[in-house]
Amino acid sequence: MGIERADKEPPRDRAASVSGASAVARGPLGRLDQPRMPRRRLLPDYDPEAFARLSERIARFLGTGRFIVWMTLTIIVWVLWNVFAPPAVRFDEYPFIFLTLALSLQASYAAPLILLAQNRQDDRDRVTQEQERKQNERSIADTEYLTREIASLRMGLGEVATRDWIRSELQDLMRDLAEQRALPPGEPPGRRDESDRPER
């Protein structure tokens, strides 16, 4: 009877029971115990850190007076050459369309580079602020610990007998002894008021 039940099993379920483990292991995305093959990219790979450092250098140079001076001299030479040079060697006649195109291209590249440098600086500032915040937390914790230690030392010192208190106690004992010697034999010695004694 068991053989007949096995024969009556549908072919789809039988195939699934035979190759069930391999189907789970392979799956539509490949095997899970092996790394995927790297995909081919249309764009070339580049180091973002190196590009960010280069953009920072360019942004620093764009923000200096040297760049302004060199750019001004270049524009002046460009305009004078294309105005006063012989017509055969002029490469950008008035209204200087090529100069306008070059300046627009320079501005279109300078703006993203400056933004990239600012983002990198913001990331550095964020890391610095996080480190300063942790340092401040450690300083506050150390200050609170020292404050508690100083308070416990003050409480401990409050219970220690000071020199003035011991001196006053000895003076009181000497007065009591002197009064006992001066009193007649039947009179009990009087007690000194406790409020006259100095506090510890």
C-alpha positions in Angstrom: 0.0 0.0 0.0 2.9 2.3 0.7 4.2 1.8 -2.8 0.9 2.7 -4.3 0.8 5.9 -2.3 4.2 6.8 -3.6 3.1 6.0 -7.1 0.0 8.2 -6.8 2.1 11.2 -5.6 1.9 14.0 -8.2 5.1 14.4 -10.2 5.5 18.1 -9.2 5.5 17.2 -5.5 7.9 14.3 -6.1 10.3 16.6 -7.9 10.1 19.1 -5.1 10.7 16.5 -2.4 13.8 15.2 -4.3 15.4 18.6 -5.0 13.9 20.6 -2.2 17.2 21.3 -0.4 19.1 22.3 -3.5 16.2 24.6 -4.6 16.3 26.4 -1.2 20.1 26.6 -1.3 20.3 28.0 -4.8 17.2 30.2 -4.9 16.7 33.0 -7.5 19.7 35.1 -6.2 22.3 32.3 -6.0 23.8 30.4 -3.1 23.9 32.1 0.3 27.2 30.5 1.4 29.2 32.1 -1.4 29.8 35.8 -2.2 28.2 37.4 -5.2 30.2 38.1 -8.2 30.9 41.8 -8.6 28.7 43.6 -11.1 30.1 45.4 -14.0 29.7 49.2 -13.8 29.5 51.6 -16.6 31.3 54.3 -14.7 34.9 53.9 -13.6 35.7 53.3 -10.0 37.4 56.2 -8.1 38.6 56.9 -4.5 36.0 59.3 -3.0 38.5 60.3 -0.3 41.2 61.3 -2.9 38.6 63.2 -4.9 37.4 65.0 -1.7 41.0 66.0 -0.9 41.5 67.3 -4.4 38.2 69.3 -4.3 39.4 70.8 -0.9 42.6 71.9 -2.5 40.9 73.5 -5.4 38.3 75.2 -3.2 41.1 76.6 -1.0 42.9 77.9 -4.0 39.6 79.5 -5.4 39.2 81.3 -2.1 42.6 83.0 -2.1 43.7 86.4 -3.4 46.2 84.7 -5.7 43.4 83.1 -7.7 41.7 86.5 -8.1 44.9 88.1 -9.2 45.7 85.4 -11.7 42.2 85.3 -13.1 42.1 89.1 -13.4 45.5 89.1 -15.3 44.3 86.3 -17.6 41.1 88.2 -18.5 43.0 91.4 -19.1 45.6 89.7 -21.3 42.8 87.8 -23.1 40.8 91.0 -23.9 43.9 93.1 -24.9 45.2 90.3 -27.1 41.8 89.9 -28.9 41.4 93.7 -29.3 44.9 95.0 -30.2 46.5 91.9 -31.8 46.6 91.5 -35.6 43.3 90.0 -36.9 45.0 86.9 -38.2 46.1 85.8 -34.6 42.9 86.8 -32.8 41.1 83.7 -31.5 38.1 85.4 -29.7 36.7 88.4 -31.4 34.4 90.9 -29.6 32.0 90.2 -27.8 34.4 87.5 -26.4 32.0 84.5 -26.6 34.8 82.0 -25.9 35.9 84.0 -22.8 32.3 84.0 -21.5 32.1 80.2 -22.2 35.3 79.6 -20.3 34.2 81.7 -17.3 30.8 80.0 -17.2 32.5 76.6 -17.3 34.9 77.6 -14.5 32.0 78.8 -12.4 29.9 75.6 -13.1 32.8 73.5 -11.8 33.8 75.7 -9.0 30.4 75.7 -7.3 30.1 71.9 -6.8 33.8 71.7 -5.7 33.2 74.3 -3.1 30.0 72.6 -1.9 31.9 69.2 -1.7 34.7 70.9 0.3 32.1 72.4 2.6 30.4 69.1 3.2 33.7 67.5 4.0 34.4 70.4 6.5 31.0 69.9 8.0 31.7 66.2 8.5 35.0 67.1 10.3 33.2 69.7 12.4 30.6 67.1 13.4 33.2 64.6 14.4 35.1 67.3 16.4 31.9 68.4 18.1 31.1 64.8 19.0 34.6 64.4 20.5 34.2 67.6 22.4 30.8 66.6 23.7 32.3 63.3 25.0 35.2 65.1 26.6 32.8 67.5 28.3 30.8 64.6 29.6 33.9 63.0 31.0 35.0 66.3 32.6 31.5 66.8 34.2 31.6 63.2 35.5 35.1 63.8 37.0 34.0 67.1 38.5 31.0 65.4 40.1 33.2 62.7 41.5 35.7 65.2 43.0 32.8 67.2 44.5 31.4 64.1 46.2 34.9 63.2 47.5 35.4 66.7 48.9 32.0 66.6 50.5 32.8 63.2 52.1 36.1 64.6 53.4 34.4 67.6 54.9 31.9 65.4 56.6 34.7 63.2 57.9 36.7 66.3 59.1 33.6 67.6 60.9 33.7 64.6 63.3 37.4 65.0 64.0 38.4 66.9 67.2 40.1 70.1 66.4 42.9 71.8 68.3 40.7 74.6 69.6 38.1 72.2 70.9 40.6 70.1 72.7 42.2 73.2 74.2 38.8 74.4 75.4 38.0 71.0 76.9 41.3 71.0 78.8 40.7 74.5 80.1 37.3 73.5 81.3 38.8 70.5 83.1 41.4 72.7 84.7 38.8 75.1 85.9 36.7 72.3 87.3 39.7 70.9 89.2 40.5 74.4 90.5 36.9 74.9 91.7 36.9 71.5 93.4 40.0 72.4 95.3 38.6 75.8 96.3 35.2 74.6 97.4 34.5 73.6 101.0 34.4 69.8 101.6 30.6 69.4 101.9 29.5 71.6 98.9 29.0 69.7 95.6 30.9 71.2 92.7 28.8 73.3 90.3 28.6 72.4 86.6 29.5 74.9 84.0 26.9 75.8 81.4 27.4 73.7 78.3 26.4 76.6 76.1 29.6 78.5 77.1 31.9 75.9 75.6 33.0 76.5 72.1 31.7 74.1 69.4 33.8 71.7 67.6 
